[in-house]
């Protein structure tokens, strides 16, 4: 049964979403995800939603941008995590702009290495309006299939899946605990994006702050994940699948550097319906497809919300996509620019002006050691597909190379 605190958080996320007034085209649905902070401080009663997003799309492999100006993966969970990362780094910037009297209710700087962490008693919680794609939702989705589709999938024959090899979408759907790429649909173009189940599992080892964020933060972990749209009679099944997907399959991980660990966030469910979920939309009209657009919102930001399509800001002409003013705030190049700015604010050692996004990530030694424990040869996620230097060899100001984009769901 959902607690009053969890219900309050879900209602807060949905209220914030409603305030942004996103209109979905008829016959479409979307997924909502949000990340919130809660505090044991009796003076802080309400959860703080720091990042919120919708989305069900990602870019095919052959449409990935070379200059970092388009978001690769626009699934709600992934965007919400990038929103949270941006909020965390901008919270440091707010400290600098407000001077010595600034006080954050949520983060504090440690004395030993001048990096930040969540304050004692502060927890980070994720809300998702439906079970995340990939390993966590395989049995849940199977219950929604009609008998004809289930028979077709049962009859399908796929080549044997090698050890630690990522399965494409919902191929080999009877296999559990395996990495899966997006999208789930077999008729969609291939992508390099791993499922949201896989990415949540990765965050449970490496933290949501990512490589660049580790320059400023100790690892930050989710303590709870609240999931919607699961009928009560499936709670036990879906909880078991989520626990396996999010951390159970990583039990053998070892050798993590100091500060990193395998975390096991609590999985809870909510009966609060999301207004633009597939099930809610089906009450109004037949739902045929997921919405092409994604909404992103970052709390306390000077430009808090954007609508994305094809990983770019909606309405931006192709010839303008490389101009900084038109970068999505969650794109790699935009976050790299914020990282560079915050390094200067924090008086960290200067980097070469020619250092690329890829090189900056690789320079985060402790983070990369933890990443090798997870993704290295013979490790639990050794089959992880990496985009790598080809798509990350850009600086914090984009040049005018040309690259088109398209989407798939």
N, C-alpha and C positions, 0 to 999 in steps of 0.2 A: 504494500500500500504506500502511495506517495506521501511524503511528509508535508507538513504545512510549509516548511522552508523551501522544499523543492517546488511545490505548487506556486509559491510566491515568485520564485526565480523564473519559472516557465511563463507565468502571466506577465512578468516584467519584460521578458524577451519578446513576447508576442505583442505587447503594448507598444514597445519601441518599433517593431516591424510595422505595425498598423500606422504609426505616425508618419512613416516614410511614404505611404500612399502609392505603393507599386501596383500598377494595373496589369493583370495577366491577360494575354489574348484568350479568347473563348476556346474551350476545348483543351486547355493546357493546365499543368500542375507544376509545382516546384517543391523543393525541400528547404527547410529553414534550419540553420545551426547558429548557436550563440555561445560565447564564452563569458563567464561571469566570475567575479571575485566576491567571496563572502568573508566576514570577519567575526571573530569571537568578542571583539570589543563591544561592550554593551551600548556604547554611543553610536555604533554603526548598525542600524536595524535592517536596512534594505540591502539586497545584493546589488552589486554594480555590474551592469552589462558593459563590458569593455569592447566587445567586437561582435558583429552580427552579419550574417550573409545568407543568401539563397543561391541555389544553382544546382544543375545536373549535367553540365557539359564539360568537355575538355578538348584540347587541340590535338588533331592527328599528328603523328610523327613527322609527316612531310610538310607540315604547316607551322612548325615551331619557329619562333622569332630568333634571329641571330644577335639582336641588339638588346634583348631583355625587356622590350617595351610592351609585350603582351603576356598576360597571365596564362600559364600552361594549363593548369587544372582549376576549373571553376566549379567544382563540386562544393556544396555549402560548407561541409566540415573543413575542407582545406582553406577556403577563403576566410572562414571564421578564425582559424588559427593564425592566418597572416594578419587579419585585423587585430587580434590580440597582441601579436608581435609588434606591430606598428604602435599600438597604444603604449606598450611597455617602454619602447625606446623614446617615444614622445613624452612620456612621463619624466624621463631623465631631462629632456630638453626643457620641460616646464620648470623643473627645479632651477636650471641655470637662468632662465628668463625672470623668475620671481625672486631670485637672490637668496640671501642667507635665512630669510624668514619663511621660506617655502617649507611646507610639510605635506608629505604624501601619507594618506591613510593606509597605503597598500604595499609600498616597497621601501626598503632602507638599504643604505650602503654598509657593507661589511668593513671592519677595520683592517683585516688581514691583507686583502688584495684590492680594495677599493672597487670591487664589483658589487652589484645589487642582488638582492633576493627578496622574495615575498616576506613580509613581516610575520613574526610569530602569530599564529592564530588565523592567518589569512589562507583561504583555500581557493583553488581554481577549479571551476566546474563547467562542463560542457553540456549543452542541451542540443539534441538532434530530433527533428520532428518525425523521423522514421529510422529503422535500423540501417546502419551504414552499409554501402555496397561492399561486396567481397565476402570473406569467410564468415563474418558475423551474421549475415542475412540469408545464407543459402537455404536453410530449412524454412525460414520464414517465407521467402519468396516461393518455395515449392508448394506451400499450403495455398497460395493465391492462384496457382496455375489451374487452367481447366484440364480435364482428363485427357483430351486429345493432345494438348501441348506436352503434358507429362509423359504420355506414351511415346511421343516423338523423341523427347530427350532421353528416355530410358533406352530407346532403340539406337540412338546415335553412337557411333564408334569413333573414338579419338585415339591418335597415337599415344603409346605409353608416355606418361609424364616423368621425366628424369628427376633425380633427387634435387631438391631446391630449385627447380625450374618453375618460373611463373606460368600459370595457366592463362590462356586468353579468355577474358570475360567469364561467362558462366559455362564454358567448356569443362568437361569432367566434373559436372556439378555435384556428383555424388562423393567427390573427394573433399575432405575437410582438413583444415590446417595448412592449406597451400597458399602461396602468393598468387594473386590474380591481378591482371591488368584491367584498366577501363578501356572501352565501355563493356557493359554486359552483353549488348546485342552483337550477334555474330555477323550481321550484315553491315556493321559500321567500320570505318577505317581504323587501322591499328593506331594505338597510342603508346607512349612510353610511361604513362601515368599508372602507378599502382593503385589498387583499390583503397577506399577510405578506411576499411578495416585494417589493411596493412600499414597505412600511414599513422593511424592512431596507435597501433602496436609500436611503431618506430618512435613516436613521441613518448611512449611509456618507458623508453630506455634513454633516449637522447635529450628529451625535454622539448617543450614547445618553442623555446627561444631560438632554436636552430644554430647553425654555425656562426653567422655574423652576430646574432644576439648574444652568443657566448662570450664575446669581447666585453660585454657590459653586465651580464647576468650569470649567476650560478644556475645550474639546470632547474627549470621550473616545470612541475608535473601536474597533470590533472589528478584530482582526488576522487572525482565522481563523474559519471556520464549518465544523463537522464535521457531516455528514449521514448518517443511517442509512437502512436499508431499500432501498438502491439496488443491484441486482444488478451484478456486475462488468462484464457486457457492456453496461451502460447508463452506466457511469461517464463515458465521454467525452461522451456526449450530455447528460447531466444537468449535468456540470461546465460545458460550453459554455453551457447555458441559464442556469445560476446566475450565471455571470460576466456574461452579457448583462443579466440581471434586476437583479443587485445593484449593478453600476456601469457596465457597458458602454454602456447607453443614456443615461448621463449625461455622456459624454465632452465634450460641448460646453458644459458649465456654466462660467461665468466670472464674474469680479467679486466673488468671495467675500471677506468681510472677513478681517483678519488672524486666524490661528488656526484658520480653517475650511478644509477641503480635501475633495476627492473621494478617499476611501480605497478600496483594492481588496483586501478581505480574501481570504486564501487559502481555497480550497474543497477540503475533503478528505472522504473517506467512511470509514465504519466498518462492519464486519461484525457488530459486537456488537448482538444483537437486543434490542429493548425488549419487556419481558414483556407489556405491554398494547397493543402495536401491532396494527393490523388483521391483518397477516400472522400474528403469533404467536397471536392470539385465534382465528383461523380454524382453527388446528390442533386447538383444543379443541372448538369448536362453531360453527355458522354465525353469522357476524357480520352483523347487520342494520342497525346504526346507530351513530353516534358518541355517546359518553357525554355526558349533559347537565351533569354536574358538572365543575368545574375545581378543581385543587389548586394552592395557591401557598405558597411557602416562602422566607423571607428569613433568611439566615445571621445569627447573633449578635443577633437581634431578641428583644425581651421577649415578644412573641407571634408566634413564627416562622411558624406555618402556619395556613392557613384553607382551608375548602372552600366554593366559591362555586357558586350556581345562579341563573340569571337575573341575573348580575352582582352578587348580594348574598350575604352570609353565609348558608350553609345553616341553615335552622331559625328564621330571624328573622321574626316575624310582621310583616305589612305596616304595622301601626300603630307599630312600633318602628324602622322602617328609617331614620328621620331622626335618631335619637339617636346621638351620637358614639360611644358604647360599641359600637354595632352596625355602624359603618361598616367596610367592607372596607379593609384597610390600603393597598390599591392604588387605591382610588377617588380621583377627582380632589379631592374635598373633604378626604379624609384626607391626601393628599400636600400639599395647600395648607396645611393646619394644620401639618404637619411643616416646610414651607418657612418659615412665619411664625415658628415656634419657633426654627429654625436661624438666621434673620436676626438675631434677638435675641441668640443665643449668639455670633454672629460680629460683633456690634456694627455691623451695616450700618445705613445711614441709615433712619430709621423711615418706614413707609408709612402712608398714610391708613387708618384703621380701616375705612372703607367701601369700600376698594379690592376689586374683585371678582377672582376667579380669572382671568378673561379679561383684565382690565386689567393684572394683575401680569405675565402672559405677554407682553402687548404692550409692557410697559415695558423688556423685555430687548433693548436697541437692537441690539447686535451680532448676537445670535441672529436677530432679526427681519430684519435685512439679509441674512443668509445664507439664511434661509427664502424671502425674496423672489427671490433668485438661483435658487432651485430651483423655487418654485411660482408665481412672478409671471407676468404676461402675457408670452407669447412664450418662456417658459422651459421646460425639459424636462418638468416635472411641472405645467404650468399647468392641467391638467384635474383636479387633486387636489380631491376633495370635502371641504369643511371644515364641521365642526359649528358653529363660530363662537359668537358671544356668546349666542345664544338658549339654549344648553345650558351656558354657562359664566359666567353672570351671578349668581354666588353668592359669599358670603364664606367665611371659614374656619370659621364655625360655621353649620350648616344650619338653615333655618327649617322649618316643618312643612307645606310644600306637599304636595299629593298627586299621585302619578304611579305608575301600575302598570308592571310589566315583564313581558316574555315573551322567549323565546329563539328563535333560528333557527340552523341549521347550514349 
